[in-house]
Amino acid sequence: MRTLYSLLVSLILLMGGSEGQQLIWLGTLGGSESAACSISADGSVVVGLAVAADGYYHAFRWTAAGGMQDLGTLHGGNYSEALGVSPEGTVVVGMSNTAEGASHAFRWVEGVGMQDLGTLLGGEYSKAHSVSQEGMVIAGVAINASGFYRAFRWVVNRGMQDLGTLGGEWSEAYGVSTDGSVIVGRAQDSQSRWRAFRWTAERDMQDLGTLGGEWSEARGVSADGSVIAGRAQDNEGRWRAFRWTATTNMQNLEVLPGGYESEAFGISADGRVVVGRSEDRNYCWRAFRWRADKGIEDLNTLFAQLLTDGSRLDVAYATSADGRYIVGKGFNAATGRTEGYLLDTSITGDVDSDGCVDDADLLAVLFNFGQTGFNLPADVNGDRIVDDADLLLVLLNFGNGC
């Protein structure tokens, strides 16, 4: 007589399964390497830069259905890079050079193409790092008429605004909240020290401090602008990844065991997941994920079963809204080159994406039983209905990741 377990397995096979953890190497545009720099909220669109057949880096937009799409360049240029993508994945921002040798920020829209965002008045250089919902607000850096790099906030139909500094000459903006109201980055203070900042129209530029050292910089911001990630020096001058909130101030996320320095680049929509890179005990950079209940973890260790002999994940640049998908770059042993990657960290049955299949996931399926539609968290097998198949998947994977 078949056991209950084997019966459940048979039922799962009949009703459809869930893919779970997966690592996708994104390849190149015909050249030698690539890097994935940003990802849409749902994880379906990845952007970055890849070497093309002509030997130059080109901005790309990747989807599972369409693969890697070359976004081209501005005005006959030969180099471009995509650094940010809107939450819905339709607007891409970055930098491209021109045939005349200038480098300008761009805004690429699906079905429209690449738009030159220009520069600050009197300047000759600009670069866009991130973009808000529907591409309405863009954050980046541009050179002003005095030759100084300045953080900017660009708004549709209004253009580029210089956000100033913290009393020094230079500043750069790296991240923007979903609604475009909060900008984060780094700026020089009156003593020419780089400091992480949080900018809003109401409060202007706020110095976020350090971890006891002199310098800091903010790289990523949560959807509502309340949680910020980046790097800061501690009292021994070591760079350490940090997570900042108005309540906790700057929290040291530490390093991988035996490591010396770390830095954070991306953060989930709710601020609960931070990604970046940390040195390990061999002083090699390794991609990490940080969560409050788990601390800092090496992605190479967590997902070792997805890495072929010699492959590695060197850095994580961004994560999807729920923290499930992570993008960055690493070494693909199968091709022998540095490539951008897309990592799906999901555990089958982990409905609430907390890394553990437990009673909370079971209850989520029960409370949503019978619901139909797209992108339902409790629809574990993705067949657009929450039913007994999803319940069985949770039961079969109960305890995984805990």
Secondary structure, DSSP 8 states (H G I E B T S, - for coil): ---HHHHHHHHHHHH-----SEEEE---BEEEEEEEEEE-TTS--EEEEEEETTSSEEEEEEETTTEEEE---STT-S-EEEEEE-TTS-EEEEEEE-TTS-EEEEEEETTTEEEE---STT--BEEEEEE-GGG-EEEEEEE-TTS-EEEEEEETTTEEEE---BEEEEEEEEEE-TTS--EEEEEEETTS-EEEEEEETTTEEEE---BEEEEEEEEEE-TTS--EEEEEEETTS-EEEEEEETTTEEEE---STT---EEEEEE-TTS-EEEEEEE-TTS-EEEEEEETTTEEEEHHHHTGGGS-TT-EEEEEEEE-TTS-EEEEEEEETTTTEEEEEEEE---TT-TT-SS--SHHHHHHHHHTTT-BSSS-TT-TT-SSB-SHHHHHHHHHTTTTT-
